[in-house]
């Protein structure tokens, strides 16, 4: 129960934090184990660009911090995690609210730990992709993030 309450407080904190609030995005769900986060990005006066669609900067900024945060929370203090690179592919103009779901599987987390611990690798780059979709599931943009991960003792 405490983890669920803490996850709700993180959701609230993200939505109140000025840097994230300025994106126009809203966190709608944080799983207690931090392996799933959901956001929405409404078309509003704050996110609308000159031609009346969602501004590309809002699209990127709304999804920017989540894989890094999720990895920080799920891997723990023994690891250093940094965003390293991003690529946005715009596929269709956003003329309505867009949604994104970020997920990390147990297998992905175990693969990271295994590669850094057993294989003796100093650091790794992992690639994650998230789609921004409308209510019907149509993809409007795809963001690919590269995240740097290292053992804290190696960083």
N, CA, C and O atoms as a GROMACS GRO file, in nm:
protein
  620
    1UNK      N    1   0.082  -0.120   0.000
    1UNK     CA    2   0.000   0.000   0.000
    1UNK      C    3   0.087   0.127   0.000
    1UNK      O    4   0.056   0.225  -0.067
    2UNK      N    5   0.197   0.122   0.076
    2UNK     CA    6   0.286   0.237   0.083
    2UNK      C    7   0.344   0.269  -0.055
    2UNK      O    8   0.356   0.386  -0.091
    3UNK      N    9   0.381   0.165  -0.132
    3UNK     CA   10   0.436   0.186  -0.267
    3UNK      C   11   0.333   0.250  -0.359
    3UNK      O   12   0.368   0.336  -0.440
    4UNK      N   13   0.208   0.210  -0.347
    4UNK     CA   14   0.102   0.267  -0.431
    4UNK      C   15   0.082   0.415  -0.397
    4UNK      O   16   0.064   0.498  -0.486
    5UNK      N   17   0.087   0.448  -0.269
    5UNK     CA   18   0.074   0.588  -0.228
    5UNK      C   19   0.193   0.669  -0.277
    5UNK      O   20   0.177   0.781  -0.326
    6UNK      N   21   0.312   0.613  -0.265
    6UNK     CA   22   0.432   0.682  -0.312
    6UNK      C   23   0.424   0.704  -0.463
    6UNK      O   24   0.463   0.811  -0.511
    7UNK      N   25   0.375   0.606  -0.539
    7UNK     CA   26   0.361   0.620  -0.684
    7UNK      C   27   0.263   0.733  -0.718
    7UNK      O   28   0.286   0.810  -0.810
    8UNK      N   29   0.154   0.742  -0.643
    8UNK     CA   30   0.058   0.851  -0.666
    8UNK      C   31   0.120   0.987  -0.636
    8UNK      O   32   0.094   1.085  -0.705
    9UNK      N   33   0.203   0.992  -0.531
    9UNK     CA   34   0.271   1.117  -0.498
    9UNK      C   35   0.371   1.157  -0.606
    9UNK      O   36   0.384   1.275  -0.638
   10UNK      N   37   0.441   1.060  -0.663
   10UNK     CA   38   0.531   1.089  -0.775
   10UNK      C   39   0.453   1.143  -0.894
   10UNK      O   40   0.495   1.239  -0.959
   11UNK      N   41   0.339   1.082  -0.924
   11UNK     CA   42   0.254   1.130  -1.034
   11UNK      C   43   0.216   1.275  -1.010
   11UNK      O   44   0.228   1.359  -1.100
   12UNK      N   45   0.172   1.305  -0.890
   12UNK     CA   46   0.134   1.442  -0.855
   12UNK      C   47   0.255   1.535  -0.865
   12UNK      O   48   0.244   1.646  -0.917
   13UNK      N   49   0.369   1.489  -0.814
   13UNK     CA   50   0.490   1.570  -0.818
   13UNK      C   51   0.532   1.605  -0.960
   13UNK      O   52   0.569   1.719  -0.988
   14UNK      N   53   0.526   1.506  -1.049
   14UNK     CA   54   0.559   1.533  -1.190
   14UNK      C   55   0.467   1.639  -1.246
   14UNK      O   56   0.511   1.732  -1.314
   15UNK      N   57   0.339   1.626  -1.218
   15UNK     CA   58   0.241   1.718  -1.275
   15UNK      C   59   0.252   1.859  -1.219
   15UNK      O   60   0.207   1.954  -1.282
   16UNK      N   61   0.311   1.873  -1.100
   16UNK     CA   62   0.330   2.005  -1.041
   16UNK      C   63   0.468   2.064  -1.067
   16UNK      O   64   0.487   2.185  -1.057
   17UNK      N   65   0.564   1.978  -1.101
   17UNK     CA   66   0.701   2.024  -1.124
   17UNK      C   67   0.705   2.118  -1.244
   17UNK      O   68   0.663   2.079  -1.354
   18UNK      N   69   0.753   2.242  -1.226
   18UNK     CA   70   0.746   2.342  -1.334
   18UNK      C   71   0.806   2.297  -1.467
   18UNK      O   72   0.749   2.325  -1.573
   19UNK      N   73   0.920   2.228  -1.466
   19UNK     CA   74   0.982   2.187  -1.592
   19UNK      C   75   0.893   2.089  -1.668
   19UNK      O   76   0.882   2.098  -1.790
   20UNK      N   77   0.829   1.997  -1.596
   20UNK     CA   78   0.740   1.903  -1.666
   20UNK      C   79   0.606   1.968  -1.697
   20UNK      O   80   0.551   1.947  -1.805
   21UNK      N   81   0.555   2.045  -1.606
   21UNK     CA   82   0.426   2.112  -1.626
   21UNK      C   83   0.430   2.197  -1.754
   21UNK      O   84   0.331   2.206  -1.826
   22UNK      N   85   0.546   2.259  -1.780
   22UNK     CA   86   0.560   2.343  -1.898
   22UNK      C   87   0.549   2.269  -2.030
   22UNK      O   88   0.526   2.331  -2.134
   23UNK      N   89   0.566   2.138  -2.028
   23UNK     CA   90   0.556   2.060  -2.152
   23UNK      C   91   0.412   2.051  -2.201
   23UNK      O   92   0.387   2.028  -2.319
   24UNK      N   93   0.317   2.070  -2.109
   24UNK     CA   94   0.176   2.050  -2.142
   24UNK      C   95   0.131   1.907  -2.118
   24UNK      O   96   0.011   1.879  -2.120
   25UNK      N   97   0.226   1.816  -2.096
   25UNK     CA   98   0.193   1.677  -2.070
   25UNK      C   99   0.147   1.657  -1.926
   25UNK      O  100   0.175   1.739  -1.839
   26UNK      N  101   0.076   1.548  -1.905
   26UNK     CA  102   0.030   1.512  -1.771
   26UNK      C  103   0.054   1.364  -1.748
   26UNK      O  104   0.019   1.281  -1.832
   27UNK      N  105   0.114   1.331  -1.635
   27UNK     CA  106   0.132   1.191  -1.597
   27UNK      C  107  -0.001   1.142  -1.544
   27UNK      O  108  -0.058   1.201  -1.452
   28UNK      N  109  -0.050   1.033  -1.601
   28UNK     CA  110  -0.180   0.979  -1.558
   28UNK      C  111  -0.166   0.853  -1.473
   28UNK      O  112  -0.259   0.815  -1.402
   29UNK      N  113  -0.048   0.789  -1.481
   29UNK     CA  114  -0.029   0.665  -1.404
   29UNK      C  115   0.119   0.637  -1.384
   29UNK      O  116   0.200   0.650  -1.476
   30UNK      N  117   0.154   0.600  -1.262
   30UNK     CA  118   0.286   0.548  -1.230
   30UNK      C  119   0.264   0.418  -1.154
   30UNK      O  120   0.200   0.419  -1.049
   31UNK      N  121   0.316   0.307  -1.205
   31UNK     CA  122   0.302   0.179  -1.137
   31UNK      C  123   0.383   0.182  -1.007
   31UNK      O  124   0.489   0.245  -1.002
   32UNK      N  125   0.334   0.118  -0.904
   32UNK     CA  126   0.408   0.116  -0.777
   32UNK      C  127   0.551   0.063  -0.790
   32UNK      O  128   0.640   0.103  -0.715
   33UNK      N  129   0.574  -0.028  -0.885
   33UNK     CA  130   0.710  -0.082  -0.906
   33UNK      C  131   0.789  -0.003  -1.011
   33UNK      O  132   0.901  -0.041  -1.045
   34UNK      N  133   0.733   0.105  -1.063
   34UNK     CA  134   0.796   0.193  -1.162
   34UNK      C  135   0.825   0.122  -1.294
   34UNK      O  136   0.911   0.169  -1.369
   35UNK      N  137   0.758   0.012  -1.325
   35UNK     CA  138   0.781  -0.055  -1.452
   35UNK      C  139   0.682  -0.011  -1.559
   35UNK      O  140   0.688  -0.058  -1.673
   36UNK      N  141   0.591   0.078  -1.524
   36UNK     CA  142   0.501   0.136  -1.624
   36UNK      C  143   0.465   0.278  -1.582
   36UNK      O  144   0.435   0.306  -1.466
   37UNK      N  145   0.468   0.367  -1.680
   37UNK     CA  146   0.424   0.505  -1.663
   37UNK      C  147   0.338   0.538  -1.784
   37UNK      O  148   0.369   0.498  -1.896
   38UNK      N  149   0.230   0.612  -1.760
   38UNK     CA  150   0.143   0.656  -1.869
   38UNK      C  151   0.127   0.806  -1.863
   38UNK      O  152   0.118   0.865  -1.755
   39UNK      N  153   0.125   0.868  -1.980
   39UNK     CA  154   0.106   1.013  -1.988
   39UNK      C  155   0.000   1.047  -2.093
   39UNK      O  156  -0.034   0.964  -2.178
   40UNK      N  157  -0.048   1.169  -2.085
   40UNK     CA  158  -0.131   1.222  -2.193
   40UNK      C  159  -0.082   1.362  -2.226
   40UNK      O  160  -0.031   1.433  -2.140
   41UNK      N  161  -0.098   1.398  -2.351
   41UNK     CA  162  -0.056   1.529  -2.400
   41UNK      C  163  -0.172   1.590  -2.478
   41UNK      O  164  -0.191   1.560  -2.596
   42UNK      N  165  -0.250   1.675  -2.412
   42UNK     CA  166  -0.365   1.733  -2.481
   42UNK      C  167  -0.326   1.845  -2.578
   42UNK      O  168  -0.226   1.914  -2.557
   43UNK      N  169  -0.404   1.860  -2.681
   43UNK     CA  170  -0.391   1.977  -2.768
   43UNK      C  171  -0.459   2.092  -2.694
   43UNK      O  172  -0.580   2.087  -2.669
   44UNK      N  173  -0.383   2.194  -2.661
   44UNK     CA  174  -0.438   2.308  -2.586
   44UNK      C  175  -0.364   2.434  -2.630
   44UNK      O  176  -0.274   2.427  -2.714
   45UNK      N  177  -0.402   2.546  -2.576
   45UNK     CA  178  -0.334   2.670  -2.611
   45UNK      C  179  -0.185   2.664  -2.574
   45UNK      O  180  -0.103   2.732  -2.636
   46UNK      N  181  -0.150   2.582  -2.475
   46UNK     CA  182  -0.011   2.571  -2.432
   46UNK      C  183   0.072   2.480  -2.523
   46UNK      O  184   0.194   2.495  -2.531
   47UNK      N  185   0.007   2.386  -2.591
   47UNK     CA  186   0.081   2.290  -2.674
   47UNK      C  187   0.060   2.311  -2.824
   47UNK      O  188   0.124   2.244  -2.905
   48UNK      N  189  -0.028   2.401  -2.859
   48UNK     CA  190  -0.062   2.423  -3.000
   48UNK      C  191   0.046   2.506  -3.070
   48UNK      O  192   0.092   2.607  -3.017
   49UNK      N  193   0.085   2.462  -3.190
   49UNK     CA  194   0.182   2.538  -3.268
   49UNK      C  195   0.111   2.632  -3.365
   49UNK      O  196  -0.012   2.645  -3.361
   50UNK      N  197   0.186   2.696  -3.450
   50UNK     CA  198   0.133   2.795  -3.542
   50UNK      C  199   0.025   2.740  -3.635
   50UNK      O  200  -0.068   2.812  -3.672
   51UNK      N  201   0.037   2.613  -3.674
   51UNK     CA  202  -0.060   2.555  -3.769
   51UNK      C  203  -0.171   2.478  -3.698
   51UNK      O  204  -0.249   2.408  -3.763
   52UNK      N  205  -0.180   2.489  -3.565
   52UNK     CA  206  -0.293   2.432  -3.492
   52UNK      C  207  -0.279   2.288  -3.448
   52UNK      O  208  -0.378   2.227  -3.406
   53UNK      N  209  -0.159   2.233  -3.456
   53UNK     CA  210  -0.137   2.096  -3.411
   53UNK      C  211  -0.042   2.098  -3.289
   53UNK      O  212   0.010   2.203  -3.253
   54UNK      N  213  -0.022   1.982  -3.228
   54UNK     CA  214   0.065   1.979  -3.111
   54UNK      C  215   0.210   2.007  -3.152
   54UNK      O  216   0.263   1.945  -3.243
   55UNK      N  217   0.270   2.101  -3.084
   55UNK     CA  218   0.408   2.145  -3.106
   55UNK      C  219   0.503   2.027  -3.085
   55UNK      O  220   0.492   1.954  -2.987
   56UNK      N  221   0.596   2.009  -3.178
   56UNK     CA  222   0.692   1.899  -3.168
   56UNK      C  223   0.775   1.903  -3.041
   56UNK      O  224   0.808   1.798  -2.986
   57UNK      N  225   0.808   2.021  -2.994
   57UNK     CA  226   0.883   2.034  -2.870
   57UNK      C  227   0.805   1.982  -2.751
   57UNK      O  228   0.862   1.924  -2.659
   58UNK      N  229   0.674   2.003  -2.752
   58UNK     CA  230   0.589   1.949  -2.645
   58UNK      C  231   0.584   1.797  -2.651
   58UNK      O  232   0.584   1.729  -2.548
   59UNK      N  233   0.578   1.745  -2.773
   59UNK     CA  234   0.575   1.599  -2.790
   59UNK      C  235   0.701   1.537  -2.729
   59UNK      O  236   0.693   1.442  -2.652
   60UNK      N  237   0.817   1.592  -2.764
   60UNK     CA  238   0.940   1.536  -2.710
   60UNK      C  239   0.951   1.559  -2.560
   60UNK      O  240   0.980   1.465  -2.485
   61UNK      N  241   0.929   1.680  -2.516
   61UNK     CA  242   0.948   1.713  -2.374
   61UNK      C  243   0.855   1.632  -2.284
   61UNK      O  244   0.892   1.597  -2.172
   62UNK      N  245   0.735   1.601  -2.332
   62UNK     CA  246   0.639   1.526  -2.251
   62UNK      C  247   0.684   1.382  -2.226
   62UNK      O  248   0.646   1.322  -2.126
   63UNK      N  249   0.766   1.327  -2.315
   63UNK     CA  250   0.812   1.188  -2.297
   63UNK      C  251   0.957   1.180  -2.248
   63UNK      O  252   1.003   1.073  -2.209
   64UNK      N  253   1.028   1.291  -2.251
   64UNK     CA  254   1.172   1.292  -2.225
   64UNK      C  255   1.218   1.221  -2.098
   64UNK      O  256   1.307   1.136  -2.109
   65UNK      N  257   1.166   1.248  -1.980
   65UNK     CA  258   1.234   1.198  -1.860
   65UNK      C  259   1.202   1.056  -1.819
   65UNK      O  260   1.265   1.005  -1.726
   66UNK      N  261   1.109   0.990  -1.883
   66UNK     CA  262   1.052   0.871  -1.819
   66UNK      C  263   1.136   0.745  -1.820
   66UNK      O  264   1.144   0.678  -1.718
   67UNK      N  265   1.198   0.711  -1.930
   67UNK     CA  266   1.279   0.589  -1.925
   67UNK      C  267   1.395   0.605  -1.827
   67UNK      O  268   1.428   0.512  -1.754
   68UNK      N  269   1.457   0.722  -1.823
   68UNK     CA  270   1.564   0.745  -1.728
   68UNK      C  271   1.512   0.731  -1.585
   68UNK      O  272   1.573   0.662  -1.502
   69UNK      N  273   1.401   0.796  -1.555
   69UNK     CA  274   1.344   0.788  -1.420
   69UNK      C  275   1.304   0.645  -1.383
   69UNK      O  276   1.330   0.599  -1.272
   70UNK      N  277   1.243   0.576  -1.477
   70UNK     CA  278   1.200   0.438  -1.449
   70UNK      C  279   1.321   0.349  -1.419
   70UNK      O  280   1.316   0.267  -1.328
   71UNK      N  281   1.428   0.366  -1.496
   71UNK     CA  282   1.548   0.286  -1.472
   71UNK      C  283   1.614   0.324  -1.340
   71UNK      O  284   1.662   0.236  -1.268
   72UNK      N  285   1.618   0.451  -1.308
   72UNK     CA  286   1.673   0.493  -1.178
   72UNK      C  287   1.596   0.428  -1.063
   72UNK      O  288   1.656   0.380  -0.967
   73UNK      N  289   1.465   0.427  -1.074
   73UNK     CA  290   1.380   0.373  -0.966
   73UNK      C  291   1.385   0.221  -0.960
   73UNK      O  292   1.381   0.165  -0.850
   74UNK      N  293   1.394   0.154  -1.074
   74UNK     CA  294   1.388   0.008  -1.073
   74UNK      C  295   1.523  -0.057  -1.049
   74UNK      O  296   1.531  -0.164  -0.989
   75UNK      N  297   1.631   0.006  -1.097
   75UNK     CA  298   1.764  -0.053  -1.080
   75UNK      C  299   1.824  -0.022  -0.943
   75UNK      O  300   1.897  -0.104  -0.887
   76UNK      N  301   1.793   0.094  -0.888
   76UNK     CA  302   1.843   0.130  -0.756
   76UNK      C  303   1.968   0.215  -0.760
   76UNK      O  304   2.020   0.250  -0.866
   77UNK      N  305   2.015   0.249  -0.640
   77UNK     CA  306   2.126   0.343  -0.623
   77UNK      C  307   2.261   0.289  -0.669
   77UNK      O  308   2.357   0.366  -0.681
   78UNK      N  309   2.271   0.159  -0.695
   78UNK     CA  310   2.399   0.102  -0.738
   78UNK      C  311   2.432   0.136  -0.883
   78UNK      O  312   2.540   0.105  -0.931
   79UNK      N  313   2.339   0.200  -0.952
   79UNK     CA  314   2.358   0.227  -1.095
   79UNK      C  315   2.348   0.377  -1.123
   79UNK      O  316   2.276   0.450  -1.057
   80UNK      N  317   2.423   0.418  -1.224
   80UNK     CA  318   2.416   0.554  -1.277
   80UNK      C  319   2.337   0.544  -1.406
   80UNK      O  320   2.364   0.459  -1.490
   81UNK      N  321   2.239   0.632  -1.422
   81UNK     CA  322   2.154   0.630  -1.542
   81UNK      C  323   2.145   0.773  -1.596
   81UNK      O  324   2.114   0.867  -1.523
   82UNK      N  325   2.173   0.787  -1.725
   82UNK     CA  326   2.165   0.918  -1.791
   82UNK      C  327   2.099   0.903  -1.927
   82UNK      O  328   2.119   0.804  -1.998
   83UNK      N  329   2.020   1.004  -1.963
   83UNK     CA  330   1.973   1.012  -2.101
   83UNK      C  331   2.092   1.050  -2.188
   83UNK      O  332   2.171   1.137  -2.151
   84UNK      N  333   2.105   0.984  -2.301
   84UNK     CA  334   2.221   1.008  -2.386
   84UNK      C  335   2.184   1.066  -2.522
   84UNK      O  336   2.256   1.150  -2.576
   85UNK      N  337   2.073   1.020  -2.577
   85UNK     CA  338   2.037   1.059  -2.713
   85UNK      C  339   1.888   1.038  -2.733
   85UNK      O  340   1.826   0.956  -2.665
   86UNK      N  341   1.831   1.113  -2.826
   86UNK     CA  342   1.690   1.094  -2.859
   86UNK      C  343   1.666   1.124  -3.006
   86UNK      O  344   1.738   1.203  -3.068
   87UNK      N  345   1.565   1.060  -3.059
   87UNK     CA  346   1.525   1.082  -3.197
   87UNK      C  347   1.372   1.080  -3.200
   87UNK      O  348   1.310   0.991  -3.143
   88UNK      N  349   1.314   1.179  -3.267
   88UNK     CA  350   1.168   1.186  -3.280
   88UNK      C  351   1.131   1.169  -3.426
   88UNK      O  352   1.184   1.237  -3.513
   89UNK      N  353   1.039   1.077  -3.451
   89UNK     CA  354   0.984   1.059  -3.586
   89UNK      C  355   0.839   1.104  -3.583
   89UNK      O  356   0.754   1.039  -3.521
   90UNK      N  357   0.810   1.214  -3.651
   90UNK     CA  358   0.673   1.263  -3.659
   90UNK      C  359   0.605   1.192  -3.774
   90UNK      O  360   0.657   1.189  -3.886
   91UNK      N  361   0.489   1.134  -3.747
   91UNK     CA  362   0.420   1.055  -3.848
   91UNK      C  363   0.288   1.115  -3.892
   91UNK      O  364   0.247   1.099  -4.007
   92UNK      N  365   0.222   1.184  -3.801
   92UNK     CA  366   0.093   1.243  -3.832
   92UNK      C  367   0.071   1.361  -3.738
   92UNK      O  368   0.102   1.350  -3.619
   93UNK      N  369   0.017   1.472  -3.787
   93UNK     CA  370  -0.004   1.587  -3.698
   93UNK      C  371  -0.097   1.551  -3.581
   93UNK      O  372  -0.196   1.480  -3.598
   94UNK      N  373  -0.062   1.601  -3.462
   94UNK     CA  374  -0.146   1.578  -3.344
   94UNK      C  375  -0.254   1.683  -3.334
   94UNK      O  376  -0.229   1.797  -3.297
   95UNK      N  377  -0.376   1.643  -3.367
   95UNK     CA  378  -0.490   1.736  -3.363
   95UNK      C  379  -0.584   1.705  -3.247
   95UNK      O  380  -0.693   1.762  -3.238
   96UNK      N  381  -0.541   1.615  -3.160
   96UNK     CA  382  -0.620   1.576  -3.043
   96UNK      C  383  -0.524   1.526  -2.936
   96UNK      O  384  -0.404   1.520  -2.959
   97UNK      N  385  -0.576   1.490  -2.821
   97UNK     CA  386  -0.492   1.441  -2.712
   97UNK      C  387  -0.417   1.316  -2.755
   97UNK      O  388  -0.474   1.225  -2.815
   98UNK      N  389  -0.288   1.314  -2.723
   98UNK     CA  390  -0.203   1.198  -2.751
   98UNK      C  391  -0.166   1.130  -2.620
   98UNK      O  392  -0.160   1.195  -2.515
   99UNK      N  393  -0.141   1.001  -2.626
   99UNK     CA  394  -0.112   0.920  -2.508
   99UNK      C  395   0.015   0.839  -2.532
   99UNK      O  396   0.046   0.803  -2.646
  100UNK      N  397   0.088   0.811  -2.425
  100UNK     CA  398   0.208   0.728  -2.434
  100UNK      C  399   0.214   0.637  -2.312
  100UNK      O  400   0.180   0.678  -2.201
  101UNK      N  401   0.260   0.513  -2.334
  101UNK     CA  402   0.283   0.416  -2.226
  101UNK      C  403   0.429   0.373  -2.232
  101UNK      O  404   0.478   0.330  -2.336
  102UNK      N  405   0.496   0.385  -2.120
  102UNK     CA  406   0.635   0.344  -2.107
  102UNK      C  407   0.635   0.217  -2.023
  102UNK      O  408   0.573   0.212  -1.917
  103UNK      N  409   0.705   0.114  -2.070
  103UNK     CA  410   0.709  -0.012  -1.997
  103UNK      C  411   0.852  -0.066  -1.991
  103UNK      O  412   0.928  -0.055  -2.087
  104UNK      N  413   0.886  -0.124  -1.876
  104UNK     CA  414   1.011  -0.197  -1.858
  104UNK      C  415   0.974  -0.335  -1.806
  104UNK      O  416   0.906  -0.347  -1.705
  105UNK      N  417   1.019  -0.438  -1.874
  105UNK     CA  418   0.987  -0.575  -1.831
  105UNK      C  419   1.090  -0.624  -1.730
  105UNK      O  420   1.201  -0.570  -1.720
  106UNK      N  421   1.053  -0.726  -1.656
  106UNK     CA  422   1.147  -0.790  -1.564
  106UNK      C  423   1.267  -0.843  -1.642
  106UNK      O  424   1.380  -0.836  -1.594
  107UNK      N  425   1.242  -0.895  -1.762
  107UNK     CA  426   1.349  -0.950  -1.845
  107UNK      C  427   1.449  -0.842  -1.886
  107UNK      O  428   1.570  -0.866  -1.888
  108UNK      N  429   1.399  -0.724  -1.920
  108UNK     CA  430   1.487  -0.613  -1.957
  108UNK      C  431   1.575  -0.572  -1.838
  108UNK      O  432   1.695  -0.552  -1.854
  109UNK      N  433   1.516  -0.561  -1.722
  109UNK     CA  434   1.592  -0.522  -1.603
  109UNK      C  435   1.698  -0.626  -1.569
  109UNK      O  436   1.811  -0.593  -1.533
  110UNK      N  437   1.660  -0.753  -1.581
  110UNK     CA  438   1.755  -0.861  -1.554
  110UNK      C  439   1.868  -0.862  -1.657
  110UNK      O  440   1.983  -0.887  -1.622
  111UNK      N  441   1.837  -0.834  -1.783
  111UNK     CA  442   1.939  -0.828  -1.887
  111UNK      C  443   2.040  -0.717  -1.859
  111UNK      O  444   2.160  -0.734  -1.880
  112UNK      N  445   1.992  -0.604  -1.812
  112UNK     CA  446   2.082  -0.493  -1.778
  112UNK      C  447   2.174  -0.534  -1.664
  112UNK      O  448   2.296  -0.517  -1.673
  113UNK      N  449   2.116  -0.588  -1.559
  113UNK     CA  450   2.198  -0.629  -1.443
  113UNK      C  451   2.300  -0.736  -1.482
  113UNK      O  452   2.416  -0.730  -1.441
  114UNK      N  453   2.256  -0.832  -1.562
  114UNK     CA  454   2.346  -0.940  -1.604
  114UNK      C  455   2.462  -0.886  -1.686
  114UNK      O  456   2.577  -0.921  -1.662
  115UNK      N  457   2.432  -0.800  -1.781
  115UNK     CA  458   2.538  -0.747  -1.866
  115UNK      C  459   2.638  -0.665  -1.786
  115UNK      O  460   2.758  -0.672  -1.813
  116UNK      N  461   2.591  -0.588  -1.689
  116UNK     CA  462   2.682  -0.504  -1.611
  116UNK      C  463   2.754  -0.581  -1.500
  116UNK      O  464   2.867  -0.547  -1.464
  117UNK      N  465   2.689  -0.682  -1.445
  117UNK     CA  466   2.748  -0.754  -1.332
  117UNK      C  467   2.831  -0.874  -1.376
  117UNK      O  468   2.949  -0.884  -1.344
  118UNK      N  469   2.769  -0.963  -1.449
  118UNK     CA  470   2.836  -1.090  -1.482
  118UNK      C  471   2.931  -1.078  -1.598
  118UNK      O  472   3.035  -1.144  -1.600
  119UNK      N  473   2.899  -0.997  -1.694
  119UNK     CA  474   2.986  -0.987  -1.811
  119UNK      C  475   3.097  -0.885  -1.790
  119UNK      O  476   3.186  -0.872  -1.874
  120UNK      N  477   3.092  -0.813  -1.679
  120UNK     CA  478   3.199  -0.720  -1.646
  120UNK      C  479   3.204  -0.595  -1.731
  120UNK      O  480   3.305  -0.524  -1.731
  121UNK      N  481   3.100  -0.566  -1.803
  121UNK     CA  482   3.094  -0.447  -1.886
  121UNK      C  483   3.088  -0.324  -1.796
  121UNK      O  484   3.013  -0.322  -1.698
  122UNK      N  485   3.165  -0.220  -1.829
  122UNK     CA  486   3.165  -0.098  -1.748
  122UNK      C  487   3.036  -0.019  -1.760
  122UNK      O  488   2.982   0.029  -1.661
  123UNK      N  489   2.988  -0.006  -1.882
  123UNK     CA  490   2.864   0.068  -1.905
  123UNK      C  491   2.797   0.015  -2.032
  123UNK      O  492   2.861  -0.050  -2.115
  124UNK      N  493   2.670   0.043  -2.043
  124UNK     CA  494   2.595   0.001  -2.161
  124UNK      C  495   2.501   0.112  -2.204
  124UNK      O  496   2.464   0.199  -2.124
  125UNK      N  497   2.464   0.109  -2.329
  125UNK     CA  498   2.359   0.195  -2.382
  125UNK      C  499   2.241   0.106  -2.414
  125UNK      O  500   2.256   0.003  -2.479
  126UNK      N  501   2.122   0.146  -2.369
  126UNK     CA  502   2.000   0.073  -2.401
  126UNK      C  503   1.910   0.166  -2.481
  126UNK      O  504   1.909   0.287  -2.460
  127UNK      N  505   1.835   0.107  -2.573
  127UNK     CA  506   1.747   0.184  -2.660
  127UNK      C  507   1.601   0.150  -2.628
  127UNK      O  508   1.564   0.033  -2.616
  128UNK      N  509   1.521   0.254  -2.614
  128UNK     CA  510   1.379   0.237  -2.582
  128UNK      C  511   1.296   0.322  -2.678
  128UNK      O  512   1.336   0.433  -2.716
  129UNK      N  513   1.183   0.269  -2.716
  129UNK     CA  514   1.094   0.338  -2.810
  129UNK      C  515   0.956   0.352  -2.747
  129UNK      O  516   0.905   0.260  -2.685
  130UNK      N  517   0.898   0.470  -2.765
  130UNK     CA  518   0.762   0.493  -2.718
  130UNK      C  519   0.685   0.564  -2.828
  130UNK      O  520   0.736   0.656  -2.892
  131UNK      N  521   0.561   0.520  -2.850
  131UNK     CA  522   0.473   0.582  -2.948
  131UNK      C  523   0.377   0.677  -2.878
  131UNK      O  524   0.329   0.648  -2.769
  132UNK      N  525   0.349   0.790  -2.941
  132UNK     CA  526   0.242   0.878  -2.897
  132UNK      C  527   0.124   0.851  -2.989
  132UNK      O  528   0.133   0.870  -3.110
  133UNK      N  529   0.014   0.807  -2.930
  133UNK     CA  530  -0.102   0.763  -3.006
  133UNK      C  531  -0.225   0.843  -2.967
  133UNK      O  532  -0.231   0.899  -2.857
  134UNK      N  533  -0.324   0.847  -3.057
  134UNK     CA  534  -0.451   0.910  -3.023
  134UNK      C  535  -0.543   0.806  -2.957
  134UNK      O  536  -0.501   0.693  -2.934
  135UNK      N  537  -0.664   0.845  -2.929
  135UNK     CA  538  -0.757   0.756  -2.859
  135UNK      C  539  -0.788   0.630  -2.938
  135UNK      O  540  -0.824   0.528  -2.880
  136UNK      N  541  -0.774   0.635  -3.071
  136UNK     CA  542  -0.798   0.518  -3.156
  136UNK      C  543  -0.675   0.430  -3.172
  136UNK      O  544  -0.682   0.323  -3.233
  137UNK      N  545  -0.561   0.473  -3.117
  137UNK     CA  546  -0.437   0.396  -3.128
  137UNK      C  547  -0.353   0.431  -3.248
  137UNK      O  548  -0.252   0.365  -3.274
  138UNK      N  549  -0.390   0.533  -3.324
  138UNK     CA  550  -0.311   0.576  -3.439
  138UNK      C  551  -0.184   0.645  -3.390
  138UNK      O  552  -0.190   0.735  -3.307
  139UNK      N  553  -0.069   0.603  -3.443
  139UNK     CA  554   0.059   0.658  -3.402
  139UNK      C  555   0.081   0.794  -3.470
  139UNK      O  556   0.073   0.806  -3.592
  140UNK      N  557   0.108   0.896  -3.388
  140UNK     CA  558   0.136   1.030  -3.439
  140UNK      C  559   0.284   1.063  -3.434
  140UNK      O  560   0.333   1.143  -3.514
  141UNK      N  561   0.356   1.003  -3.339
  141UNK     CA  562   0.501   1.025  -3.328
  141UNK      C  563   0.562   0.906  -3.255
  141UNK      O  564   0.498   0.844  -3.170
  142UNK      N  565   0.686   0.877  -3.289
  142UNK     CA  566   0.762   0.773  -3.222
  142UNK      C  567   0.891   0.836  -3.171
  142UNK      O  568   0.963   0.901  -3.247
  143UNK      N  569   0.919   0.816  -3.044
  143UNK     CA  570   1.041   0.870  -2.984
  143UNK      C  571   1.130   0.753  -2.945
  143UNK      O  572   1.087   0.660  -2.876
  144UNK      N  573   1.254   0.759  -2.990
  144UNK     CA  574   1.353   0.656  -2.955
  144UNK      C  575   1.456   0.721  -2.863
  144UNK      O  576   1.519   0.820  -2.900
  145UNK      N  577   1.471   0.666  -2.744
  145UNK     CA  578   1.565   0.718  -2.645
  145UNK      C  579   1.682   0.622  -2.630
  145UNK      O  580   1.665   0.500  -2.630
  146UNK      N  581   1.801   0.677  -2.616
  146UNK     CA  582   1.919   0.599  -2.580
  146UNK      C  583   1.957   0.639  -2.438
  146UNK      O  584   1.975   0.757  -2.408
  147UNK      N  585   1.967   0.539  -2.352
  147UNK     CA  586   1.996   0.563  -2.211
  147UNK      C  587   2.128   0.494  -2.175
  147UNK      O  588   2.148   0.377  -2.206
  148UNK      N  589   2.216   0.568  -2.110
  148UNK     CA  590   2.344   0.518  -2.062
  148UNK      C  591   2.324   0.462  -1.922
  148UNK      O  592   2.260   0.526  -1.838
  149UNK      N  593   2.377   0.343  -1.895
  149UNK     CA  594   2.365   0.280  -1.763
  149UNK      C  595   2.502   0.225  -1.726
  149UNK      O  596   2.570   0.162  -1.807
  150UNK      N  597   2.544   0.250  -1.601
  150UNK     CA  598   2.672   0.200  -1.551
  150UNK      C  599   2.658   0.163  -1.405
  150UNK      O  600   2.570   0.213  -1.335
  151UNK      N  601   2.744   0.074  -1.360
  151UNK     CA  602   2.753   0.050  -1.216
  151UNK      C  603   2.803   0.178  -1.152
  151UNK      O  604   2.890   0.245  -1.207
  152UNK      N  605   2.751   0.212  -1.036
  152UNK     CA  606   2.792   0.334  -0.968
  152UNK      C  607   2.942   0.334  -0.939
  152UNK      O  608   3.006   0.439  -0.946
  153UNK      N  609   2.996   0.221  -0.908
  153UNK     CA  610   3.138   0.213  -0.877
  153UNK      C  611   3.226   0.235  -1.000
  153UNK      O  612   3.344   0.267  -0.988
  154UNK      N  613   3.167   0.217  -1.122
  154UNK     CA  614   3.243   0.231  -1.245
  154UNK      C  615   3.228   0.368  -1.309
  154UNK      O  616   3.306   0.404  -1.397
  155UNK      N  617   3.128   0.444  -1.267
  155UNK     CA  618   3.096   0.570  -1.336
  155UNK      C  619   3.196   0.680  -1.306
  155UNK      O  620   3.182   0.791  -1.356
   0.00000   0.00000   0.00000
